Amino acid sequence: MNEITLKQTQEWMMALLGSQGSLEQKVIYAARQANLPLAVLAKDSLESTFYRRLNIYAAGYVIRLVECLKSEYQTLERYMGEAVFVNFAKAYIITLPSTNPSLYDLGKGFSLFLEQTRPAGGQYSSAEEVFFNLPAEIARIERAKAEVSLAKGFEGEIDEDPLILEHLSLFQHSLNVETPACLRLVKLNYPLLYLMEQVALNKEYNMPEVELNFLAFSRVNYQLSILTLEFWQFEFLTICQQESHLGRCIDITSVSSGLEKGDLLARLMFWLPSATTHGLLKVTN
């Protein structure tokens, strides 16, 4: 029999740690994933000290990852309750095991997982529907905050004499726009910022009504900045993330938002200074 490589052993271990079922089912699954004979890593039976210790370690491994998710999604845990949150977190970890060694990526797909596993619509009252829909949306907000805290912002890049946007400057064809790497734009079906504040403080709150909500997350001097946007502002920033020429951004936004170009220019003249102050973008020559 060929010698077992370190890579095979690691694959066997990771497959076992991230699999579901009884110990026997985990061992069989891991052996198949790593292309190893069932008993190749331990001559004894599944009742051996080796496997019993490994099973304890596997349980502890999942628990530690659940604690990591708790740290990132603190408000979500309060909203769902610890027991329910832990059940969903365990299911997420086992069903979609992370392939990145960094814990930063662990919770990247949690909001999508919650959205895909929420109870099907049509069986519950409108209040219950809202209750089941909110976890995925809260998770999107908390993930955006986590990503903003680590991505690169404008710190150290802002000019000492920033460009002053005068009324006619927006008509210049030479102006460019830049958004920071940390900018996150989130479209929600509910307004949730106030509800999350109340949940974090353990205070009572009312369930929100369905209402499209647009949020921008960024940083100013390493401090989190959150701004509620109008639809046209959300469209403009989305386009600015892909296009650097201010004039083209304005033209594209005019079409996508349904605003006349003159109307859009008037709005931008008043809003761009605020957007710059909140670290959402910067305009340069």
Secondary structure, DSSP 8 states (H G I E B T S, - for coil): -----HHHHHHHHHHHHT--S-HHHHHHHHHHHTT--TTSS-SS-TTSHHHHHHHHHHHHHHHHHHHHHHHH-HHHHHHH-HHHHHHHHHHHHHHS---SSSGGGTTTTHHHHHHHHS--TTSS-HHHHHHHHHHHHHHHHHHHHHHHHHS--STTTS-SS-----TTGGG-TT-EEE--TT-EEEEESS--HHHHHHHHTT----------EEEEEEEETTEEEEEEE-HHHHHHHHHHTT--BHHHHHHHHHHHHT--HHHHHHHHHHHHHHHHHTTS-EEE-
